[in-house]
């Protein structure tokens, strides 16, 4: 399984290297709204990841209560 991943990674790196080798000058215009669109996409990805992993993040900050053994009653005063 790792052999297939290594092969994929090498192929991807070669494709990226070749794309930079044969680049051409682009006569394009980037409007100011493109930066805002990029910011919106990044912030949506971050907030989506936080929402998806919210239980794990909560467990990092909340102290777990010790579990009582089965058959015993917890001490209450």
C-alpha positions in Angstrom: 0.0 0.0 0.0 2.8 2.4 0.8 4.5 1.5 -2.5 1.5 2.8 -4.4 1.5 6.0 -2.4 5.2 6.6 -3.1 4.6 6.0 -6.8 1.7 8.5 -6.7 3.8 11.1 -4.9 6.7 10.8 -7.3 4.4 11.1 -10.3 2.7 14.1 -8.8 6.0 15.8 -8.1 7.2 15.2 -11.7 3.9 16.6 -13.1 4.3 19.8 -11.0 8.0 20.1 -12.0 7.1 19.7 -15.7 4.3 22.2 -15.4 6.7 24.9 -14.1 9.3 23.9 -16.8 6.9 24.7 -19.7 5.1 27.7 -18.3 4.0 30.5 -20.6 3.3 34.1 -19.9 -0.4 34.6 -19.1 -2.0 37.9 -20.0 -4.7 37.7 -17.4 -6.4 40.1 -15.0 -7.1 39.3 -11.4 -9.9 41.5 -9.9 -9.9 42.6 -6.3 -12.8 40.2 -5.5 -10.6 37.2 -6.2 -8.6 37.8 -3.0 -11.8 37.9 -1.0 -13.0 34.7 -2.7 -9.8 33.0 -1.7 -10.1 34.2 1.9 -13.7 33.0 2.0 -12.7 29.5 0.8 -9.9 29.2 3.3 -12.0 30.4 6.2 -14.8 28.0 5.2 -12.3 25.1 5.1 -11.0 26.0 8.6 -14.4 26.5 10.2 -15.6 23.2 8.5 -12.6 21.3 10.0 -13.3 22.8 13.4 -16.9 21.8 13.2 -16.0 18.3 12.1 -13.5 17.8 14.9 -15.4 19.6 17.6 -15.7 16.6 20.0 -12.0 15.9 19.8 -11.2 19.5 20.4 -13.6 19.7 23.3 -12.0 16.6 24.9 -8.6 18.4 24.8 -9.9 21.2 27.1 -12.4 19.4 29.3 -11.2 17.3 32.2 -12.6 13.8 32.1 -14.4 12.5 35.2 -13.1 9.3 36.7 -15.5 6.4 36.0 -16.8 4.4 38.9 -16.5 0.7 38.8 -19.6 -1.3 37.9 -21.7 -2.4 40.9 -20.6 0.5 43.1 -22.4 3.7 43.8 -20.5 7.0 43.6 -20.0 8.9 46.8 -22.4 11.8 47.2 -22.6 14.2 50.1 
